[in-house]
Each structure stands twice: as C-alpha cells, then as structure tokens.
Amino acid sequence: MPPTIHIDPARTIAPVDPRIYSGFTEHMGRCIYGGIYDPGNQHGLVDENGYRTDVLDALRELRVPVVRYPGGNFVSSYRWQDGIGPKDQRPRRPELAWLTEESNQFGTDEFIHWCRLLNAEPFICLNMGTGTLEDALGWLEYCNSSANTHYANLRRANGHPEPYNVKYWALGNEMWGPWQVGQLSAEDYTKKAFQWAKALRLLDPSIKLVSCGETGFSDWDRVTLKTLAPVVDFHSLHLYTVSQNNHDINVMGPAAAEKGIEITKSLIELAKIEAGVERDVGVCFDEWNVWDPVRAPGEKGAEEHYDLSDAIAVASWLNVFIRKADIVKIACIAQSVNVISPIITSPRGLFKQTTYYPLKLFANLMQGMALDIHISTSSSSTSKGEEGDNDDDEDTNFYTGPTVPPFIAHLAAHTPPSARPTRWIDASAVLAFPSNSHNNNNNNNNNNTKEIRIAIVNRHKSLSFDVPILFGPEAKVNEEQVTVHEVWSPELGDRNGWEGEKVGVVERRGVKWEGVWGCKAHSFQVLVFELA
C-alpha cells in the first residue's frame, strides 16, 4: 500500500498564525551592513535612508509579518544607547559575539523605520548578558513611552515624536549557551528573568514577553517554564538542522523540532496547571533554519549557498509549524539577508536562493485553518526510481538508513507508522478562504469559496511515489480545477546563483484530479483544491 494522505476539513487544529513566517536580522556578517542597509551603494539600489530597496521588495514577497532584532549572540554585549542619535557621534565598539567591530550606524530608530517600510512589526531582544535591568527599562521607555521622561524625550529629540509601540520583547538570547557573553544557569536565568518581566510590565503592561528557551527537549526548558510561564506570553525555541553532506539527515532533521515543540507544549501545560495560569502561552520558534557551521562559519559571515536538498528541508520545517499551529504562534527564520539566508546580495543586485521558494509558497498559500491530516502507510509501497537503494531495503515508506541521528532514530522507534518522523512523504494542509487571503485567521466570511491546500514533500532522493489523497465525506473537490505549485529540479545539488536560477516555482492551473498525486523524487508541491 502506498503512503496515503487522508484529509477531512472538519478535523481542524487551529488557525495558522501569520507570524510563523517571520524574519530575523542580526548584526552578523552582511545581514545589516551590505544587506538591508547599504548607504554607500553606487548602483541605485538604495533609498534616501540607505535601505536596500531590492531587499525590501524580495522580503515583501515573503509577507514577513515580524522581524526579530538585534540578535542573536550579538545582543548579549550590545549597548542600545550606542545606536541612537547623530551618526557622527555614535561610538565604534568591539563586537564580542562574532569578533568584529560594530559601527553603530544602524540602530533602533533605523531598524524600526525599516520595519515600517516592510510593513512588519519589530521584535526586540534584550541584552541579558552585559546589560542591566536599567538598560532594558530605558530601551522600553525609548521605544514605547509617551511620558515626559528622559528616554521618551530623547527619542523625541532624535526626531521621533510618537512612541514606536514595540509589542514583542525577548528576555535574552540563548543564555544557556557557553558561547554567550554572560551565560547563566537555568536557575539563575529564571530568577533574573522573572524580575525583569515584572519591572518591564510595570512600565508597559501591553507588551508581549518571550522567555529564553533552548530546544524544547532540554531540562533548561523545564526549569525556566516552571517559574516563567505565569509572567511571559511565549517561550522561545532554537534549533538548526545540519546537512553534513547527507541529504537524508538534512531532510529528516526537522523531526527533532517537532518533538521539541510537543514536549514544550506539555511543559507549558504542566506549568500553567501548577501556577493556576489560564491565559495562553505559545511557542516562539525564533531561530530555525538549515545551517552547517563547519561549511559556513558564523565568524566568517555564515553565508550558506543552498541547494535543492536544503529547499526540501525548509519545506519540511514549515510543515512542522503548520501541524503544530495550536502552539507555535511565531517562528523566525534565521536570518533574513545574506547570513544563512534565502536572499544573497552584492553591490549590484541580489539573487533568491533555493530556500526562498518554499518560504514564498507557504507564506502566500498556507494560510487559514490548519487541518489534522493523517498519512497511512504499510510495509510496502508503490514507488518508482532507482533499484538497489540501501536506504529502502526494509521499507520504502520510511528512511531506515544507518546514518539517522540518534535522537531521530529514537523518535522513529517509539512512534507508530502514521506518526513516524522519518516518513519520506511529509505533508501539511490548510482550509483556506481565498477572498480573505490577507486576513488569515478569519474563518468566517460571507464568501462561500473555500480551498484545501496541501503542502507535500517527497524527501526521497531517487524514488517517486504515487500518493492517493482521500478527502472526508463532506469535502467535494472540483476535479477539473486543481492548481499545482512545484519546486523541483533534476539534481539535488542544483543551486541558484548570479549566473541564474535552476530552482524556482512552476505553476500549473486547471490540472484534472484523478485521486492520486505523483510525487517526484526530491520535490515539493502545494496542491490547491477548490471545494465545490
């Protein structure tokens, strides 16, 4: 029996939060300088403020709703006061995270102005390394206060009379990591973050606070959530999956994030029960991506050159966030420009990496109500491809090769086939309302047009699969008008670059539906079914 996708529009999970398609900009490599901000550009690619207009256009296509800033590791020794005021008076400082120098020509005011141009909300991460609570309160006052007080007046003096009303504030970045300036134990961080949260809310009760988490399956997450769940709105998770020059590991890696999210959801529920908390606390997965730090070292700018395998991995990541729409409310791909990014710039232009296109398809199409799909499998499958593939001797529905990372192997061994994280066919689905495509959480509108949109990834490097898609009894699809958006290329190693794009999106409209979808090897598609 081939892998079969079962979809019933009555089985809903939660509205897909548009904030899962958010971005991240750090003072690292060429993300800021030469990426989003390039005032010395001589090729007509910047506006009067020095912002790269081509970058803004490319990010607008991704409909980025929130952008995290200024780090990342950078923030743990950052003095926000250095990045405001007259630029010729801003101090140049040693930068400890990536061992460079920071000019401070781009700071809080420039970032928020840039977010306004992008139509995105700013998300500020506070310095809990070298920074003090007084510094944090000053930053919040500068951004949000309308009072007749020092930092509010300083913002006005710098030419910004109205408060910025920054909603999202993170309580530090990766404070558990030995690479972090000011690393803390879970117990010490929790005590400190609790007091910071209390004081910040006294100054502005409307803000949304994000606690500093780890992977979701770390004891750090258990310890911090036990105390901080009553005082924060989100708990952050960070994870990067690594290719290690092995496609199978690359595309199966997001399964670890899915398990981390599930564990975090349980930890949040336990903490809320113990503390008597009734309000929602969500997951903010504010750093995720494919990143091999050996291939692209952070101290050298981390400029990954992604191939088709990486695009398939990114699609698998995004499927996870759709399936976990009940708890994942924000996710920020790290990062937005140049640094492990879907966009690479030069002084003369930019190109869109392979990973840009699954991001674009998800952000523009996978909106609405997440559906609880089911993928059934058995010990045999209908597949077409190369013979003698050792990965498939046991079962062509699942990855069973010898190089599965131990954590993923454990997951595979302790889950039923229908939920096994090493399935070659990976999918998510939404119930969408096209007339309200820009009002993504509204599932009650006067237009009766509805669509089921399915994101399907075939992660196998050489086998294609004929996948039946079975709809619930109430779902009558228009069999003559299926639209297909496909990301595929003949070779897994195909990349985009200055010489041109090998990987993009091919769209086909009016495809006749016959009940089975032929999933090419190493491919990603979004299928759009109009409900009759």
C-alpha positions as CSV (number, residue, x, y, z in Angstrom):
1,M,0.0,0.0,0.0
2,P,1.4,3.4,-0.9
3,P,1.5,6.3,1.5
4,T,-2.0,7.7,1.5
5,I,-3.0,11.2,2.7
6,H,-6.4,11.4,4.5
7,I,-7.9,14.9,4.8
8,D,-11.2,15.9,6.5
9,P,-11.9,19.6,6.6
10,A,-14.0,19.0,9.8
11,R,-10.8,17.9,11.6
12,T,-9.2,21.3,12.4
13,I,-6.2,22.1,14.6
14,A,-6.1,25.9,14.9
15,P,-5.8,29.0,12.7
16,V,-2.3,29.3,11.1
17,D,-0.7,32.3,12.7
18,P,0.9,34.5,10.0
19,R,3.7,35.2,12.4
20,I,5.2,31.8,11.8
21,Y,6.6,33.4,8.6
22,S,8.6,36.0,10.4
23,G,12.2,37.0,10.0
24,F,15.4,37.8,11.9
25,T,18.1,40.4,11.4
26,E,21.3,40.3,13.5
27,H,24.5,42.4,13.4
28,M,26.3,39.5,12.0
29,G,28.2,39.2,8.7
30,R,26.5,41.1,5.9
31,C,23.0,40.9,7.3
32,I,22.7,44.5,8.3
33,Y,25.6,46.3,6.5
34,G,25.5,45.5,2.9
35,G,22.3,43.5,3.3
36,I,19.3,45.6,4.4
37,Y,21.4,48.8,4.9
38,D,23.9,50.0,2.3
39,P,24.1,53.8,2.3
40,G,27.3,53.9,0.2
41,N,25.8,51.9,-2.7
42,Q,26.7,53.4,-6.0
43,H,24.3,51.4,-8.2
44,G,21.0,53.0,-7.4
45,L,19.7,50.2,-5.2
46,V,19.0,52.2,-2.0
47,D,16.5,54.8,-1.0
48,E,17.3,58.2,0.6
49,N,17.8,56.5,4.0
50,G,20.3,53.9,2.7
51,Y,17.9,50.9,2.8
52,R,18.2,48.4,0.0
53,T,15.0,48.6,-2.0
54,D,15.6,45.3,-3.8
55,V,15.9,43.6,-0.5
56,L,12.7,45.2,0.7
57,D,10.9,44.1,-2.4
58,A,12.1,40.5,-2.1
59,L,11.1,40.3,1.6
60,R,7.6,41.8,0.8
61,E,7.0,38.9,-1.5
62,L,7.5,36.7,1.6
63,R,4.9,38.7,3.5
64,V,7.2,38.9,6.6
65,P,5.0,40.0,9.5
66,V,7.5,40.3,12.3
67,V,11.3,40.8,12.4
68,R,13.5,39.9,15.4
69,Y,16.5,42.2,16.2
70,P,19.4,42.8,17.0
71,G,20.4,39.2,17.8
72,G,21.2,36.5,18.3
73,N,24.5,36.3,20.1
74,F,25.3,39.9,19.2
75,V,22.8,41.2,21.6
76,S,24.5,39.9,24.7
77,S,27.1,42.6,24.7
78,Y,25.2,45.3,22.8
79,R,24.6,48.8,24.2
80,W,21.5,50.0,22.5
81,Q,22.3,53.6,23.5
82,D,25.3,53.5,21.1
83,G,23.0,53.1,18.1
84,I,20.8,56.3,18.5
85,G,21.4,60.0,18.0
86,P,23.6,61.8,15.4
87,K,25.6,59.2,13.4
88,D,28.8,61.1,13.6
89,Q,28.7,60.9,17.4
90,R,27.9,57.2,17.6
91,P,30.9,55.2,19.1
92,R,32.6,52.3,17.4
93,R,32.8,49.3,19.6
94,P,34.5,45.9,19.7
95,E,31.8,43.2,19.0
96,L,32.3,40.0,21.1
97,A,29.9,37.6,19.5
98,W,31.5,37.4,16.1
99,L,34.8,39.1,16.9
100,T,34.3,42.1,14.7
101,E,33.8,45.9,15.1
102,E,30.4,47.5,15.3
103,S,30.0,51.0,13.8
104,N,26.5,51.5,15.3
105,Q,25.4,53.4,12.2
106,F,22.3,51.2,12.2
107,G,20.4,51.1,15.4
108,T,16.9,51.2,17.0
109,D,15.5,54.1,15.0
110,E,16.8,52.7,11.7
111,F,15.5,49.2,12.4
112,I,12.0,50.4,13.3
113,H,11.9,52.7,10.3
114,W,12.9,49.8,8.1
115,C,10.2,47.6,9.6
116,R,7.6,50.2,8.8
117,L,8.7,50.2,5.2
118,L,8.5,46.4,5.2
119,N,5.0,46.5,6.9
120,A,6.4,44.3,9.6
121,E,6.3,44.6,13.4
122,P,9.6,45.0,15.3
123,F,10.6,42.3,17.8
124,I,13.4,43.4,20.1
125,C,15.7,41.0,22.0
126,L,17.1,42.4,25.3
127,N,20.7,42.2,26.4
128,M,20.7,39.9,29.5
129,G,24.5,39.3,29.2
130,T,26.3,42.6,29.9
131,G,23.1,44.6,30.0
132,T,21.2,45.6,33.2
133,L,17.6,45.9,34.0
134,E,18.0,49.6,34.0
135,D,19.3,49.4,30.4
136,A,16.3,47.3,29.4
137,L,13.8,49.7,31.0
138,G,15.5,52.6,29.3
139,W,15.2,50.8,25.9
140,L,11.5,50.1,26.5
141,E,10.9,53.7,27.6
142,Y,12.7,55.0,24.5
143,C,10.5,52.9,22.2
144,N,7.1,52.9,23.8
145,S,6.7,55.7,26.3
146,S,4.6,58.9,25.7
147,A,5.6,60.3,29.1
148,N,7.6,63.4,29.8
149,T,10.6,61.4,30.9
150,H,14.3,61.1,29.9
151,Y,14.4,58.4,27.3
152,A,11.0,59.3,25.8
153,N,12.2,62.8,25.4
154,L,15.5,61.6,23.9
155,R,13.5,59.7,21.3
156,R,11.6,63.0,20.5
157,A,14.9,64.9,20.4
158,N,16.2,62.3,17.8
159,G,13.3,63.2,15.5
160,H,10.6,60.6,16.5
161,P,7.8,62.3,18.4
162,E,5.4,59.4,18.6
163,P,6.1,56.2,20.5
164,Y,7.0,53.2,18.4
165,N,4.8,50.8,20.4
166,V,7.1,47.8,20.1
167,K,5.0,44.9,21.1
168,Y,7.4,41.9,21.3
169,W,10.3,41.8,23.7
170,A,12.6,38.8,24.3
171,L,14.2,38.2,27.7
172,G,17.7,37.5,26.4
173,N,19.1,35.2,23.8
174,E,20.4,31.6,24.3
175,M,21.5,32.4,27.9
176,W,22.2,28.7,28.3
177,G,25.0,28.6,25.7
178,P,28.7,28.7,26.7
179,W,29.3,30.9,23.6
180,Q,27.0,33.6,25.1
181,V,28.5,36.6,26.9
182,G,27.0,36.4,30.4
183,Q,26.0,32.7,30.2
184,L,23.7,31.7,33.1
185,S,22.5,28.5,34.7
186,A,18.8,27.8,34.3
187,E,18.1,28.7,37.9
188,D,20.0,32.0,37.8
189,Y,18.4,32.9,34.5
190,T,14.9,32.2,35.8
191,K,15.4,34.3,38.9
192,K,16.7,37.2,36.8
193,A,14.1,36.9,34.0
194,F,11.2,36.9,36.5
195,Q,12.3,40.2,38.0
196,W,12.9,41.7,34.6
197,A,9.4,40.6,33.4
198,K,7.8,42.2,36.5
199,A,9.6,45.5,36.0
200,L,9.1,45.7,32.3
201,R,5.3,45.1,32.7
202,L,5.2,47.9,35.3
203,L,6.5,50.3,32.6
204,D,4.3,49.0,29.8
205,P,1.7,46.3,30.6
206,S,0.7,45.9,27.0
207,I,4.0,44.3,25.8
208,K,4.4,40.6,24.9
209,L,7.3,38.9,26.6
210,V,9.3,35.9,25.3
211,S,11.3,33.7,27.7
212,C,14.6,32.3,26.6
213,G,14.2,28.6,25.8
214,E,16.5,26.0,24.3
215,T,15.4,23.1,22.1
216,G,12.2,22.1,23.9
217,F,13.7,18.7,24.9
218,S,16.3,20.2,27.3
219,D,16.0,20.4,31.1
220,W,16.6,24.2,30.7
221,D,13.1,24.4,29.2
222,R,11.5,22.5,32.1
223,V,13.2,24.6,34.8
224,T,12.5,28.0,33.2
225,L,8.9,27.3,32.2
226,K,8.0,26.2,35.7
227,T,8.6,29.7,37.0
228,L,8.3,31.9,34.0
229,A,5.0,30.6,32.4
230,P,2.9,32.9,34.7
231,V,4.8,36.1,33.5
232,V,5.5,35.5,29.8
233,D,3.4,35.2,26.6
234,F,5.8,33.0,24.6
235,H,8.6,30.5,25.2
236,S,11.4,30.6,22.6
237,L,13.0,27.6,21.0
238,H,16.1,27.5,18.8
239,L,17.3,24.7,16.5
240,Y,19.3,24.4,13.3
241,T,19.3,21.2,11.3
242,V,22.6,20.2,9.7
243,S,23.1,18.6,6.3
244,Q,26.6,17.1,7.0
245,N,26.6,16.5,3.2
246,N,23.9,13.8,3.7
247,H,20.6,14.6,2.1
248,D,18.7,12.1,4.3
249,I,19.9,13.7,7.5
250,N,19.2,17.1,6.1
251,V,15.6,16.5,5.3
252,M,14.8,14.4,8.4
253,G,16.3,16.9,10.8
254,P,13.1,19.0,11.4
255,A,11.5,15.9,13.1
256,A,13.6,16.9,16.1
257,A,12.0,20.3,16.2
258,E,8.5,18.7,16.0
259,K,9.3,16.6,19.1
260,G,10.7,19.6,20.9
261,I,7.5,21.5,20.2
262,E,5.4,18.7,21.5
263,I,7.4,18.4,24.7
264,T,7.4,22.2,25.2
265,K,3.6,22.2,24.9
266,S,3.4,19.6,27.7
267,L,5.8,21.6,29.8
268,I,3.7,24.8,29.3
269,E,0.5,22.9,30.2
270,L,2.1,21.5,33.4
271,A,3.5,24.9,34.4
272,K,0.1,26.5,33.9
273,I,-1.7,23.9,36.0
274,E,0.8,24.2,38.8
275,A,0.6,28.0,38.8
276,G,-3.1,28.3,38.1
277,V,-2.5,30.2,34.9
278,E,-5.4,30.4,32.4
279,R,-4.1,32.6,29.7
280,D,-2.4,31.2,26.6
281,V,1.4,30.8,26.4
282,G,2.7,29.9,23.0
283,V,5.9,28.8,21.4
284,C,8.0,31.4,19.6
285,F,10.5,29.4,17.4
286,D,12.6,32.5,16.8
287,E,15.6,30.8,15.3
288,W,15.4,28.0,12.8
289,N,17.0,27.0,9.5
290,V,19.4,24.7,7.8
291,W,22.9,25.6,8.8
292,D,26.2,23.8,8.7
293,P,28.5,25.9,10.8
294,V,31.5,24.0,9.5
295,R,30.6,24.8,5.9
296,A,29.6,28.3,6.8
297,P,31.3,29.5,10.0
298,G,29.5,32.3,11.9
299,E,32.7,34.2,12.5
300,K,33.1,34.4,8.7
301,G,29.6,35.6,8.0
302,A,27.7,32.3,7.7
303,E,26.9,32.7,4.0
304,E,25.4,29.3,3.1
305,H,24.9,28.6,-0.6
306,Y,21.8,26.4,-0.5
307,D,20.8,23.7,-2.9
308,L,17.6,21.8,-3.7
309,S,18.1,19.5,-0.7
310,D,18.1,22.5,1.6
311,A,14.9,23.8,0.0
312,I,13.2,20.4,0.7
313,A,14.5,20.6,4.3
314,V,13.0,24.1,4.7
315,A,9.6,22.9,3.3
316,S,9.8,20.1,5.9
317,W,10.4,22.7,8.6
318,L,7.4,24.7,7.6
319,N,5.2,21.6,7.5
320,V,6.1,21.2,11.2
321,F,4.9,24.7,12.1
322,I,1.6,24.1,10.2
323,R,1.0,20.8,12.0
324,K,1.7,22.5,15.3
325,A,-0.4,25.6,14.7
326,D,-2.2,25.1,18.1
327,I,1.0,26.0,20.0
328,V,3.5,27.6,17.5
329,K,2.5,31.3,17.1
330,I,5.7,32.9,16.0
331,A,8.7,31.5,14.0
332,C,11.6,33.5,12.7
333,I,13.9,32.0,10.0
334,A,17.5,32.9,10.8
335,Q,18.3,35.1,9.0
336,S,16.6,37.4,6.5
337,V,19.5,38.6,4.3
338,N,22.9,37.1,3.4
339,V,23.5,35.2,6.7
340,I,22.2,31.7,6.3
341,S,19.5,33.4,4.3
342,P,17.1,32.9,1.3
343,I,18.5,36.2,-0.2
344,I,22.1,36.9,-1.2
345,T,23.1,40.5,-2.2
346,S,26.0,42.1,-3.9
347,P,26.5,45.9,-4.5
348,R,24.8,45.4,-7.9
349,G,21.8,43.2,-7.0
350,L,20.6,40.1,-5.4
351,F,19.6,36.5,-6.1
352,K,17.0,34.3,-4.4
353,Q,18.3,31.1,-3.1
354,T,16.5,27.7,-3.4
355,T,15.1,28.1,0.1
356,Y,13.3,31.3,-0.9
357,Y,10.7,29.5,-2.9
358,P,9.2,27.1,-0.3
359,L,9.1,30.1,2.1
360,K,7.2,32.1,-0.5
361,L,4.7,29.4,-1.3
362,F,4.0,28.8,2.4
363,A,3.7,32.4,3.3
364,N,1.3,33.2,0.5
365,L,-0.7,30.0,0.3
366,M,-0.5,28.1,3.5
367,Q,-2.8,30.4,5.5
368,G,-6.1,29.7,7.1
369,M,-7.2,26.8,9.3
370,A,-4.6,24.1,9.8
371,L,-6.1,20.6,9.2
372,D,-5.3,17.4,11.1
373,I,-4.2,15.3,8.2
374,H,-3.3,11.6,8.5
375,I,-0.8,9.7,6.4
376,S,-1.3,6.0,6.4
377,T,1.4,3.6,5.4
378,S,2.3,-0.1,5.4
379,S,5.4,-2.2,4.9
380,S,5.2,-2.0,1.2
381,S,4.7,1.0,-1.2
382,T,4.2,1.9,-4.8
383,S,7.3,3.7,-5.8
384,K,9.3,4.3,-8.9
385,G,13.0,5.0,-9.1
386,E,16.5,3.6,-8.7
387,E,16.8,0.0,-7.7
388,G,19.1,-1.3,-5.0
389,D,18.9,1.8,-2.8
390,N,20.1,0.5,0.6
391,D,18.0,3.1,2.5
392,D,14.9,1.3,1.2
393,D,15.6,-2.4,1.7
394,E,13.4,-2.6,4.8
395,D,10.6,-0.3,3.9
396,T,10.3,2.3,1.1
397,N,7.9,4.4,3.1
398,F,10.4,5.3,5.7
399,Y,14.1,6.3,6.0
400,T,15.9,3.3,7.6
401,G,19.5,4.0,6.6
402,P,22.3,3.7,9.1
403,T,23.0,7.4,9.5
404,V,19.9,8.6,11.2
405,P,20.9,10.8,14.1
406,P,20.4,9.1,17.5
407,F,17.6,11.4,18.5
408,I,15.7,10.9,15.3
409,A,16.3,7.1,15.5
410,H,14.8,7.1,19.0
411,L,11.7,9.0,17.7
412,A,11.3,6.6,14.8
413,A,11.5,3.6,17.1
414,H,8.9,4.9,19.6
415,T,6.1,6.2,17.3
416,P,3.5,4.4,15.2
417,P,4.0,4.4,11.4
418,S,1.3,7.1,10.9
419,A,3.3,9.5,13.1
420,R,6.8,8.3,12.3
421,P,9.1,11.3,11.8
422,T,11.2,9.5,9.1
423,R,8.4,9.2,6.5
424,W,9.6,10.1,3.0
425,I,6.2,11.7,2.3
426,D,5.7,14.7,4.6
427,A,2.7,16.9,4.4
428,S,0.5,19.6,6.0
429,A,-2.8,21.1,4.9
430,V,-5.0,24.2,5.5
431,L,-8.6,25.1,4.8
432,A,-8.3,28.5,3.1
433,F,-10.7,31.3,2.2
434,P,-9.2,33.0,-0.9
435,S,-11.3,36.2,-0.7
436,N,-9.7,36.7,2.8
437,S,-6.2,35.7,1.9
438,H,-4.8,38.7,3.7
439,N,-6.9,38.2,6.7
440,N,-5.6,34.8,7.5
441,N,-7.2,34.0,10.9
442,N,-10.7,34.8,9.7
443,N,-12.5,31.5,9.0
444,N,-16.0,33.1,8.9
445,N,-16.6,35.2,5.8
446,N,-19.5,35.8,3.6
447,N,-17.9,34.3,0.5
448,N,-18.6,30.6,0.2
449,T,-15.4,29.9,-1.8
450,K,-13.1,27.6,0.1
451,E,-10.0,25.7,-0.8
452,I,-8.0,22.9,0.7
453,R,-4.3,23.5,0.2
454,I,-1.8,20.6,0.7
455,A,1.9,21.0,1.1
456,I,3.6,17.8,0.1
457,V,7.3,17.0,0.3
458,N,8.8,13.9,-1.2
459,R,12.1,13.7,0.7
460,H,13.5,10.7,-1.1
461,K,16.5,11.4,-3.2
462,S,15.6,8.9,-6.0
463,L,12.2,7.4,-5.6
464,S,8.9,8.9,-6.7
465,F,5.6,7.9,-5.1
466,D,2.0,7.7,-6.4
467,V,0.2,9.1,-3.3
468,P,-3.6,8.7,-3.1
469,I,-5.3,11.7,-1.4
470,L,-8.6,10.8,0.2
471,F,-11.0,13.6,1.3
472,G,-13.6,13.4,4.0
473,P,-17.2,12.8,3.0
474,E,-18.2,16.5,3.3
475,A,-15.3,17.6,1.0
476,K,-16.3,17.7,-2.7
477,V,-13.4,19.0,-4.7
478,N,-13.6,20.5,-8.2
479,E,-11.8,17.8,-10.1
480,E,-11.2,19.9,-13.1
481,Q,-9.6,22.9,-11.5
482,V,-6.6,21.8,-9.3
483,T,-3.7,24.3,-9.2
484,V,-0.2,22.9,-8.6
485,H,2.8,25.0,-7.4
486,E,6.0,23.0,-7.7
487,V,9.6,23.4,-6.5
488,W,11.8,20.8,-8.2
489,S,15.0,20.4,-10.2
490,P,16.6,17.3,-11.7
491,E,19.6,17.2,-9.4
492,L,19.6,17.6,-5.6
493,G,22.8,19.7,-5.8
494,D,21.2,22.3,-8.1
495,R,21.6,25.8,-6.8
496,N,20.7,29.3,-7.7
497,G,23.4,32.0,-8.2
498,W,24.5,35.1,-10.1
499,E,24.5,33.1,-13.3
500,G,20.8,32.3,-13.0
501,E,18.2,30.2,-11.2
502,K,18.0,26.4,-11.5
503,V,15.4,26.1,-8.8
504,G,12.2,28.2,-8.7
505,V,8.4,27.7,-8.8
506,V,6.5,26.1,-11.7
507,E,2.7,26.8,-11.6
508,R,0.1,24.7,-13.4
509,R,-3.5,25.6,-13.4
510,G,-6.6,23.6,-14.5
511,V,-5.0,20.2,-13.6
512,K,-7.5,17.4,-13.7
513,W,-7.7,15.5,-10.5
514,E,-7.8,11.7,-10.6
515,G,-7.4,10.8,-6.9
516,V,-3.6,10.1,-6.9
517,W,-0.8,12.5,-6.9
518,G,2.5,11.5,-8.5
519,C,5.2,12.9,-6.1
520,K,8.5,13.3,-8.0
521,A,11.7,12.3,-6.1
522,H,13.2,15.2,-4.1
523,S,10.3,17.6,-4.8
524,F,7.9,19.9,-3.0
525,Q,4.4,20.9,-4.2
526,V,1.5,22.9,-2.9
527,L,-1.8,21.5,-4.3
528,V,-4.8,23.8,-4.3
529,F,-8.2,22.1,-4.4
530,E,-11.3,24.3,-4.8
531,L,-14.2,22.9,-2.8
532,A,-17.4,22.6,-4.8
